[in-house]
Amino acid sequence: MIKTLTFAMMHFSIAVSVVYMLTGSLAVGGLVGLIEPMCNTVAFFFHEKLWERHRARRETGGPPAMVA
């Protein structure tokens, strides 16, 4: 759990720093630092679903999954 928390802190710090350097706004950096991981979490959920479908098709010998 500690590894996950330190990774989350690192991710947040990098996101805030990059956006701050690009915009000069700490408020915008903080907002992006909070929103971006949430969006990434949702995207990761669907990414995992697609990979699970792909794995199941490979195991059953079904047609190859389409790549979007």
C-alpha positions as CSV (number, residue, x, y, z in Angstrom):
1,M,0.0,0.0,0.0
2,I,2.9,2.4,0.7
3,K,4.3,1.8,-2.8
4,T,0.9,2.7,-4.2
5,L,0.6,5.9,-2.1
6,T,4.1,7.0,-3.0
7,F,3.4,6.4,-6.7
8,A,0.2,8.5,-6.5
9,M,2.1,11.3,-4.8
10,M,4.8,11.2,-7.5
11,H,2.2,11.1,-10.3
12,F,0.4,14.1,-8.7
13,S,3.6,16.1,-8.3
14,I,4.7,15.5,-11.8
15,A,1.3,16.5,-13.3
16,V,1.1,19.6,-11.2
17,S,4.7,20.6,-12.0
18,V,4.4,20.1,-15.8
19,V,1.1,22.0,-16.0
20,Y,2.5,24.8,-13.7
21,M,5.6,25.1,-16.0
22,L,3.4,25.3,-19.1
23,T,0.8,27.7,-17.7
24,G,2.4,29.5,-14.8
25,S,-0.7,28.8,-12.7
26,L,-0.5,26.7,-9.6
27,A,-4.4,26.6,-9.5
28,V,-4.6,25.1,-13.0
29,G,-1.7,22.7,-12.2
30,G,-3.5,21.5,-9.0
31,L,-6.7,21.1,-10.9
32,V,-5.1,19.0,-13.6
33,G,-3.2,17.1,-11.0
34,L,-6.5,16.0,-9.5
35,I,-8.6,15.5,-12.6
36,E,-6.0,13.7,-14.8
37,P,-5.6,10.7,-12.4
38,M,-9.3,10.3,-12.2
39,C,-9.6,10.2,-16.0
40,N,-6.7,7.8,-16.2
41,T,-8.4,5.5,-13.8
42,V,-11.5,5.3,-15.9
43,A,-9.5,4.8,-19.0
44,F,-7.5,2.1,-17.3
45,F,-10.7,0.3,-16.4
46,F,-11.8,0.1,-20.0
47,H,-8.3,-0.8,-21.2
48,E,-8.3,-3.8,-18.8
49,K,-11.8,-4.8,-20.1
50,L,-10.5,-4.8,-23.7
51,W,-7.4,-6.7,-22.8
52,E,-9.5,-9.3,-20.9
53,R,-11.7,-9.7,-24.0
54,H,-8.6,-10.1,-26.2
55,R,-7.2,-12.7,-23.8
56,A,-10.5,-14.7,-23.7
57,R,-10.7,-14.7,-27.5
58,R,-7.1,-16.0,-27.8
59,E,-7.8,-18.8,-25.3
60,T,-11.0,-19.9,-27.0
61,G,-9.6,-19.6,-30.5
62,G,-12.1,-17.0,-31.5
63,P,-11.6,-14.3,-34.0
64,P,-8.8,-11.8,-33.2
65,A,-10.0,-8.7,-31.3
66,M,-10.2,-5.6,-33.4
67,V,-7.8,-2.8,-32.4
68,A,-9.3,0.6,-32.3
